[in-house]
Amino acid sequence: MPQTILIGESYSCTYTVWLASDSLTAHYNVVTATAVDDDGTEDTDDDDETVTFDDVAPAIQITKTASPTHVPETGGNVTFTFLVENIGQEDVTLTSLIDTKFGDLDGKGTCDVPQTILIGESYSCTYTVWLAPTRSPPTTTSSRPPRSTTTAPRTPTTTTRRSRSTTSPRRSRSPRPPARPTCPRPVAT
């Protein structure tokens, strides 16, 4: 490996290695370089480097399918398939499968959890159930509030009446226009 390095020059090399740490413990190492001149005098130097690890969150994707997707109104068996894929960068453990209609799927059909799913792999299970429409009695709705069966007691009230005059007030009339002046008739002569 000896390399001759001229005055003021340098030597560089690279080394690539795969590092991983589930515990997220940092990788720390030290490199030491030793050189000798033409007189045989030796010199050494070292340097360190630290590589830290970022936690990678698991990433899964679930697909639910039904077969068949149509049944008669009288009902029929439907097989549901649940496919869980590990699309992340590390192995995962599937800890539960919960369905809004069927609840916890563990132990139902072929479903069994927990399951380890390797990177790029998947887990699949099925559950077959009889589906039929649920019928409920018709309900009537009214926009009217319900009638009260009890009546509140009446409270006597006092009313005050204004007395009315028996004579109605006179209406004021507008004054009559003055009589027209009459012109005397010409007298015949």
C-alpha positions in Angstrom: 0.0 0.0 0.0 2.8 2.5 0.4 2.0 5.8 -1.4 4.5 8.5 -2.2 3.1 11.9 -1.3 5.0 14.9 -2.6 5.5 18.0 -0.6 2.2 19.9 -0.2 0.3 17.1 -2.0 -2.2 14.6 -0.5 -3.4 11.0 -0.9 -7.1 10.0 -0.7 -9.0 6.8 -0.8 -12.6 5.6 -0.1 -14.1 2.6 1.6 -17.8 1.8 1.5 -19.4 -0.4 4.1 -23.1 -1.2 5.0 -24.0 0.1 8.5 -27.2 -0.6 10.3 -28.3 -0.3 14.0 -31.7 -1.3 15.3 -30.6 0.1 18.7 -29.8 3.4 17.0 -26.3 3.3 18.7 -24.0 5.6 16.8 -21.1 4.1 14.8 -17.8 5.6 15.9 -14.3 4.8 14.5 -10.8 6.2 14.3 -8.3 6.0 11.5 -4.6 6.4 12.0 -2.2 7.3 9.2 1.6 6.6 9.4 4.2 8.1 7.1 8.0 8.0 6.9 10.4 10.4 5.1 13.6 9.5 3.1 15.6 9.6 6.4 13.4 7.0 8.0 11.7 9.4 10.4 8.1 8.5 11.1 5.0 10.6 11.7 1.5 9.5 12.6 -1.9 11.3 12.8 -5.4 10.1 13.4 -8.9 11.3 12.9 -12.3 10.0 14.0 -15.8 10.1 12.5 -19.2 9.3 13.9 -22.2 8.1 11.9 -25.7 8.4 13.6 -28.8 6.4 12.7 -32.2 7.9 12.1 -35.2 5.8 13.2 -37.2 4.5 10.3 -40.9 4.3 10.9 -42.7 1.2 9.7 -44.9 1.5 6.6 -47.7 -1.0 5.8 -50.5 -1.0 3.3 -53.8 -3.0 3.7 -56.1 -4.0 0.9 -59.6 -5.4 1.6 -61.5 -7.2 -1.1 -64.9 -9.0 -1.2 -66.0 -11.9 -3.3 -68.6 -11.7 -4.5 -69.4 -8.0 -4.4 -73.1 -8.6 -5.1 -75.5 -11.0 -3.2 -79.3 -11.4 -3.6 -81.5 -9.5 -1.2 -82.2 -12.7 0.7 -78.5 -12.8 1.6 -75.4 -14.9 0.7 -71.9 -15.8 1.8 -69.2 -13.3 1.1 -65.5 -14.0 1.5 -63.4 -11.0 2.6 -59.6 -11.1 1.9 -57.3 -8.9 3.9 -53.8 -8.3 2.4 -51.2 -6.5 4.5 -48.0 -5.4 2.7 -44.8 -4.3 4.2 -43.8 -1.3 2.0 -41.3 0.0 4.5 -37.5 -0.3 5.0 -37.5 -2.8 7.8 -39.3 -5.9 9.0 -42.5 -5.4 10.9 -44.8 -7.3 13.2 -48.5 -7.1 12.4 -50.1 -6.9 15.9 -53.8 -6.5 15.1 -56.5 -6.6 12.4 -59.7 -4.7 13.4 -62.7 -4.4 11.1 -65.5 -1.9 11.7 -68.2 -4.5 11.1 -66.5 -7.7 12.2 -64.4 -6.4 15.1 -61.1 -8.2 16.0 -60.3 -10.5 13.1 -57.8 -12.6 15.1 -59.1 -16.1 15.2 -61.8 -15.5 12.6 -61.5 -17.3 9.3 -57.8 -17.8 8.5 -56.7 -14.6 10.3 -54.1 -15.1 13.0 -52.1 -12.3 14.5 -49.4 -11.4 15.4 -47.5 -12.0 12.2 -43.9 -11.0 11.1 -43.8 -9.5 7.7 -40.4 -9.1 6.1 -39.4 -6.1 3.9 -41.3 -6.3 0.6 -43.4 -9.3 1.8 -47.1 -9.5 2.8 -49.6 -11.4 4.9 -53.0 -12.4 3.7 -56.0 -14.0 5.4 -59.7 -14.5 4.6 -63.0 -14.4 6.5 -66.3 -15.7 5.1 -69.5 -14.4 6.5 -73.2 -14.5 5.6 -74.5 -11.1 4.6 -78.2 -10.2 4.5 -79.9 -6.8 4.7 -81.1 -5.8 8.1 -84.7 -4.6 8.2 -85.9 -2.2 10.7 -89.6 -1.2 11.3 -90.6 2.0 9.5 -90.5 5.1 11.6 -92.9 8.0 11.2 -91.7 11.4 11.6 -93.8 14.5 12.1 -92.8 18.1 12.0 -95.5 18.8 14.6 -94.5 18.8 18.3 -96.3 16.2 20.4 -99.5 17.2 22.1 -99.4 17.8 25.8 -101.7 15.6 27.8 -101.7 18.0 30.8 -103.2 21.5 30.8 -101.8 24.3 32.8 -104.1 26.0 35.2 -105.5 29.2 34.1 -104.6 32.4 35.9 -107.3 35.0 36.2 -106.5 38.2 34.4 -107.8 41.7 35.0 -108.6 43.9 32.1 -109.1 47.6 32.2 -111.5 49.2 29.8 -111.4 52.8 28.7 -114.7 54.5 29.1 -116.3 55.6 25.8 -117.9 58.9 25.4 -121.5 58.7 24.3 -121.2 61.8 22.2 -118.8 61.6 19.4 -116.6 64.6 18.9 -117.7 67.0 16.2 -115.9 67.0 13.1 -114.5 70.2 12.1 -115.7 71.4 8.8 -113.8 73.4 6.4 -115.3 76.9 6.1 -117.6 77.6 3.3 -116.3 79.6 0.5 -117.8 83.2 0.5 -120.8 83.8 -1.6 -120.2 85.1 -5.0 -120.8 88.8 -5.3 -123.7 89.4 -7.6 -123.3 92.1 -10.1 -126.2 94.4 -10.6 -128.1 93.9 -13.8 -127.9 96.6 -16.3 -131.0 98.7 -16.3 -132.6 99.3 -19.6 -132.9 102.9 -20.5 
